[in-house]
Amino acid sequence: MFNTAEVSNQTQFPTIDYLFAGAGASATLVLMSMEQRGLLQDKNIVVLDPDSKSTNDKTYCFWSNPNEKIALECRHLISYQWEKASVNLNKSESLFPMRYFHISSSDLYSELQRIISTYDIKRIQASVLTIEPIENGVEVKTSDGDIWKTNMVFDSRPPQYLPPQNNEAHLLQSFIGFIVDTEIQIPDAGCIDLMDFGVEQQSWTQFIYVLPFDSNKILVELTRFGQVPITQAE
């Protein structure tokens, strides 16, 4: 129930076709797929996210056969790919017929902006507070006081988990990566190293990935499975 003061500060808009709660990888890939199927023409669409998505803040990597649909549809976004891998610094092996693909978040965000500009999509920097079903659609309230009514919501916000009970724990997977320029030549820039456990475990399960971008540049990424995420200091 909202009091009169709260209602007076909110702006209600005509019903739109699609609303995206989040402007990251999920929203971008869905919009790309909709564009390929001709589903964005003459539609009123809103994308909401509290972040401007203007920095290269994430790395997206995936396994695929080069001829699979996801690899073909994302080929203009793929910046690196590898055909060989070693595990825990052992001898490298071919990944054939698969490859390991890399997409930078900055390229993904640029693709989202291209779609937004092409189809005159509203891009609003605000948080989604509530998403509620109403008669003939969905109502979305935002942190800037707006109320949107839409026929469909694509919600890619991180889920809110209930606090664990005494006999439970949340097992989190967290990553921190660094792009390193080195004077030492990488002996095989076409080979990634996975699951290198030669780091202190700190009472969790931790390992390193090394992804060469070329013979003098690598992405080093530490992964942790545990109850506490990795910190920048660690």
N, C-alpha and C positions, 0 to 999 in steps of 0.2 A: 504494500500500500504506500503510495507517495503522497506527501503533503502538498499543499498548494504552491509553496515556494519552490519545491523540487520540480513540479510539473511546468511552472512558468519558465524555468531556465532550460528546458529541453526543446529541441527542434525536431518535429516530425516531418518526414519526407514521403512522397508518393511511393507506392510499392515498386520495388525493383525486381529484376529477374533473378540475379545471382549475387550473393554476398560471400566474399572470402575473408574469413577471420584468420589472418596470418598471411604474410607476403614472402614466404621462404620457398624452399625447394618443392614442397607439396603443391602449393598454389600455382607455382610456375609450371610444373609438369602437367597439372590438370588443365591449365589455360592453354598450354601448347597443344595438348590432345584435343581440346575443344576447337581450337583454331584449325587444326588439320581436318576436322570433321565439319567445318563450316557452321559451328554452333555459336559463334560470337557476333555474327552480323545482326545489326538492329536490335541488340540487347542492352538493357540498362544494368551495368555491373559496377559493384563497389568492392574495393580491396582495402581492408583495414589492418594496420600494424603499427605498434607504438614506435618501432625503429625505422630509421630512414633507409636501411639496407644499402648503404653507400660505401661499405668497406669490404675487403676480402677477408671475412671473419670465419669462414668454414671451408672444409674440403669434403667433397663428395666422391667416393670411390665405389665401384661396383664390378662384379664379375659378369661377363656375358660372352656369348659367341658373337663375333663381329657382325654376323648376319641376322641376329635376333632383333626384334622390333625396337627394343629400348635403345640398343646401340645405334641403329640406323636413324631413329628419330632424334637422338641426342648427338649425332656425329658433329654437328656444327658447334657444340659446346665442349666437346672433349678436347682437353689440352695435352694430355699425355696418355700413353697406353704402353703396357708391358706384356711381353710374350713369354717371359721366364720368371721363375721365383725360386728362392731358397728359403728354407725354414730353419730358424735358429742358427744361421751362419753355416749350414751344411751345403753340399754341392747343389748347384742350380739345376733345375729341371724345367722342361718345356711345359707350358700351360695349355698347349694345343688340345682341343680346338677352341679353348676359352682364352680370353685376355682380361687383364685388369685395367680398368679405365678410370681416369681422373677428370673431374670437373671442378673448377674453382667457383666459389660462391659469387665472386664479382661478375663472372660471365653469366651465371644463372640470373643474378639480379638485373643485368643489362638486358637479358632476354625478356624478363618480366616487364621492364620499362618499355621495350619495343612494342610488346603486345598492348600495354596500357595506352601508349600513344597512338597506335594504329586504330584501335577501336574506341577511343575516347572514353576509357574506363576511369571512373573516379578513384583516385588513390589518396587515402586519408590517413594521416599519422595520428592514430588514437588506439587505445586499448579497448577490447571488447569486455564489457562487464557482465552482461547476461545475455543468454540466448534462450528464448521461450517460445514454445508453440502457441499460436493463436489461431482463431478461425481464418481459414483461407491463407495460411502461410506461417511465417516465423517473424518474431519481433526481436530486434537486436539493439541493446542499449550500450553506449560507448562512454569512455572516460571524459569526452568533451561535451557531454550532455545531449548528444543526438540520439534519436530513436529511428531505426531503420526497419521497414517492413519489407520482407522479401519472400519470394516463392521457394528459394532453396539456399541453404548455407553450406559452405565447405569449411569446416572447422579444423584447422591444423595446429591449434595452440597446444603446448605441452599439457598433458593431463594433470589434474590435481589428485594426488593419491591420499588416502586416509592414513593417519599416523599408524605405524606398525604396533601391534600388541606386544606384550612382554616376551612372547615366544616367537616373534616374527622379526624380520629385517628386510629392508629394501636393498636389493643388490643392484648397484648402479654401475653402468659402464661409462667412463669418462675419458676424454682425450685432450691432450695438449700437444700441438705440433709446432715445429720451428723450421723455417726454410733457411738452410745453411749454405753459404758460398764457401768453397774450400779451394786451397791451392793444390791439394792432393788430387790427383786424377782418379776418378772412380773407374775401377778396372772394367766393369760391365754395366753401362748405363741402361741396358735393356733388361736388367734383372732386378726385381724387388726382393728385399729381405723381410720375411714375416716372422712374427712370434719369437723374437729374440728375447729370451728370459734372462739374459745376462745383466740384469739390473737389480738393485736392492728391492726386495718385495714389500718391505715396510708393513708386514702383517697382512697384506692383500695379495691379489694376483696381478702382476704387472709385466708388461712386455713392450718391446719397441718394434715399430715398422720403419723401414728405410726405403723411401721411394726416390730413385734418382730422376731428376729432371733433365740433366745432361751430365757430361763428364766432370763438371765442377760445381754442380748445384744439386742438393738433395733436400727432400722433406723428411725430417725425423719426427716421428710421432710416438709419444708414450701413451699407452692404453692401460687403464686400471679397471678391474672388476672388484668392487668393494662397497662398503656402506657409506664411505666418505669420498666425494669427488677429488680428483687431483687439483692442487692449487698451483698457481704460477710460481710461487716460491719453491715448491718441491721440484 
